[in-house]
Amino acid sequence: MEMIKRIDIQARRVHMPPLTEAELEAQAIAELERMGGLWIARSARTRLAVGGNMRIIADTREQHPFPFARYEAEVERAALPTADYSLPGFEDRVGIERKELGDLIGCLMGANRERFKRELRRLSSYELKAVVVEASMRDVADGLYRSEMKPHAVLQSVFAFQVRYAVPFLFCGDRAGAEYTTFWLLAKYAREIEERMKKMTKAQAPAKGKAA
């Protein structure tokens, strides 16, 4: 990161002791905040990894969280405002909701339906949001669940909610497919904000130089 290199060079010029990587990262984030790049600073904090792995937040209410053992990820448990998975620093912008098929069907019926609609309404304002289902559409069509709700009614509700709240429902085939989908959605978003950070850093740096 160019900004970190500049901080390190400045430290050497005034004969300061060499800074650690963590100290350089912290100073870079502080400089971004002074430049007014709050969004960039949040991006930088999210990018920080544990042992090179991407940090993923799993909601404390998630009873069967994905372990992400096959992926370069470090899972942290914390209370999320909505959904089951997010990224640190972006809990109010990123939300992935996990559903087993039986759980999804239950959310479409009775009082649970209204609760689910409220959750989707909250997710609708997020930049990255999705409901990942540990089943396929064929499983729904074949009625592979314990409920009297007809497959057609299930899918009609799903499609209606997707249109109304602009929250994608992704039928991932099974649990492994849902874990894969969750990881890569979060990873692609993290990559996207890194690219934004680089572009905004370049845009901010000349402005600071002129102001000086």
C-alpha positions in Angstrom: 0.0 0.0 0.0 1.6 3.3 -1.2 0.4 5.2 1.8 2.1 2.8 4.2 5.3 3.1 2.3 5.2 6.9 2.5 4.7 6.8 6.3 7.6 4.4 6.7 9.9 6.7 4.6 8.8 9.7 6.7 9.6 7.9 9.9 13.2 7.1 8.6 13.8 10.8 7.6 13.2 12.0 11.2 15.3 9.1 12.6 12.3 7.4 14.3 12.7 3.7 15.1 11.3 1.4 12.3 7.5 0.9 12.7 5.9 -2.5 12.8 3.5 -3.6 10.1 0.6 -3.2 12.5 1.7 0.4 13.4 2.1 1.3 9.8 -1.4 0.0 9.0 -2.9 1.9 11.9 -1.2 5.2 10.9 -2.3 4.7 7.3 -5.9 4.3 8.5 -5.6 7.4 10.7 -4.3 9.4 7.8 -7.2 8.3 5.6 -9.6 9.4 8.3 -7.9 12.8 8.5 -8.2 13.1 4.7 -11.9 12.6 5.1 -12.0 9.1 3.6 -14.2 7.5 6.3 -15.4 4.9 3.8 -11.8 4.1 2.8 -10.9 3.7 6.5 -13.7 1.3 7.1 -12.5 -0.6 4.0 -9.0 -0.8 5.4 -10.2 -2.2 8.7 -12.2 -4.8 7.0 -9.2 -5.8 4.8 -7.1 -6.6 7.9 -6.9 -10.3 8.2 -6.0 -12.8 10.9 -3.0 -14.9 9.7 -3.7 -13.9 6.1 -7.3 -15.1 6.2 -10.4 -13.1 5.5 -12.4 -12.2 8.7 -16.0 -13.3 8.6 -18.6 -12.5 11.4 -21.1 -15.1 12.2 -24.1 -14.0 14.3 -24.2 -15.3 17.8 -27.8 -16.5 17.2 -26.6 -18.7 14.3 -27.0 -22.3 15.7 -25.1 -24.1 12.9 -22.5 -21.7 11.6 -20.4 -22.6 8.6 -16.9 -23.5 9.8 -15.3 -22.3 6.5 -12.6 -24.8 7.3 -11.8 -25.4 3.6 -11.4 -21.7 2.9 -9.0 -18.9 3.9 -11.3 -17.5 6.5 -11.3 -16.7 10.2 -14.8 -16.8 11.8 -15.6 -14.4 14.6 -18.9 -14.6 16.6 -20.7 -11.4 17.3 -24.3 -10.0 17.4 -25.4 -8.8 14.0 -28.3 -6.4 13.4 -29.7 -8.8 10.9 -28.7 -11.8 8.8 -26.2 -14.6 9.8 -22.9 -13.5 8.2 -21.2 -10.2 7.5 -17.8 -8.5 7.4 -16.2 -6.5 10.2 -16.8 -2.8 9.8 -19.7 -3.5 7.3 -22.3 -5.1 9.6 -24.8 -2.5 8.4 -24.0 -2.9 4.7 -23.4 -6.7 4.3 -25.7 -9.5 5.3 -26.0 -13.1 4.2 -28.9 -15.1 5.7 -28.6 -18.9 5.8 -31.6 -21.2 5.6 -32.1 -24.9 5.7 -35.1 -25.9 3.6 -37.3 -26.7 6.5 -36.4 -23.4 8.1 -37.2 -21.5 4.9 -40.6 -23.1 4.7 -41.3 -22.3 8.3 -40.4 -18.7 7.6 -43.1 -18.5 4.9 -46.0 -19.6 7.2 -48.0 -18.0 10.0 -46.5 -15.5 12.4 -43.0 -16.4 11.2 -43.9 -15.0 7.8 -44.3 -11.4 9.2 -41.0 -11.8 11.1 -39.2 -12.9 8.0 -40.6 -10.0 6.0 -39.3 -7.6 8.6 -35.9 -9.1 8.3 -35.9 -8.9 4.5 -37.0 -5.3 4.8 -34.0 -4.5 6.9 -31.7 -6.4 4.4 -33.2 -4.5 1.5 -31.1 -1.4 2.3 -27.8 -3.4 2.4 -25.3 -3.2 -0.4 -24.6 -6.9 -0.4 -27.5 -9.2 0.7 -28.8 -12.7 0.0 -30.6 -15.6 1.4 -28.6 -18.8 0.8 -30.7 -22.0 0.9 -29.1 -25.4 1.7 -31.3 -27.1 -0.9 -32.1 -26.9 -4.6 -35.2 -25.7 -6.4 -35.8 -29.4 -7.4 -35.9 -30.3 -3.6 -38.7 -27.7 -3.3 -40.5 -28.9 -6.4 -40.3 -32.5 -5.1 -41.7 -31.4 -1.7 -38.7 -32.7 0.2 -39.7 -31.0 3.5 -42.2 -31.6 6.3 -45.0 -29.1 5.7 -48.4 -29.0 4.1 -47.4 -25.9 2.1 -47.4 -26.7 -1.6 -44.2 -26.4 -3.6 -45.8 -23.9 -6.0 -46.9 -21.7 -3.0 -43.3 -21.9 -1.6 -41.7 -20.7 -4.8 -44.4 -18.0 -5.4 -43.6 -16.6 -1.9 -39.9 -16.7 -2.6 -40.2 -14.9 -5.9 -42.6 -12.3 -4.5 -40.2 -11.5 -1.7 -37.2 -11.3 -4.0 -39.0 -8.8 -6.2 -40.5 -6.8 -3.3 -37.3 -6.5 -1.2 -34.6 -7.0 -3.9 -33.0 -9.7 -1.8 -31.7 -12.6 -3.9 -32.7 -16.1 -2.8 -29.9 -18.5 -3.9 -30.7 -22.2 -3.9 -27.3 -23.7 -3.5 -28.1 -27.5 -3.6 -26.8 -28.4 -0.2 -24.9 -27.1 2.8 -21.5 -27.3 1.2 -22.9 -25.3 -1.8 -24.4 -22.7 0.6 -21.1 -22.4 2.5 -19.2 -21.9 -0.9 -21.7 -19.3 -2.0 -21.5 -17.4 1.3 -17.7 -17.3 1.3 -17.3 -16.2 -2.2 -20.0 -13.5 -2.0 -18.2 -12.0 1.0 -14.8 -12.5 -0.6 -15.9 -10.7 -3.8 -17.3 -7.8 -1.8 -14.1 -7.5 0.2 -12.1 -7.4 -3.0 -14.5 -4.8 -4.4 -14.0 -2.4 -1.4 -10.2 -2.9 -1.6 -10.4 -1.7 -5.2 -12.5 1.3 -4.1 -10.0 2.0 -1.4 -7.2 2.1 -3.9 -9.1 4.4 -6.3 -10.2 6.8 -3.5 -6.7 6.9 -2.1 -5.3 8.0 -5.4 -8.1 10.6 -5.7 -7.5 12.0 -2.2 -3.7 12.1 -2.2 -3.2 14.9 -4.9 -5.9 17.0 -3.1 -3.9 16.7 0.1 -0.7 17.7 -1.6 -2.2 20.8 -3.1 -3.7 21.8 0.2 -0.3 21.6 1.9 
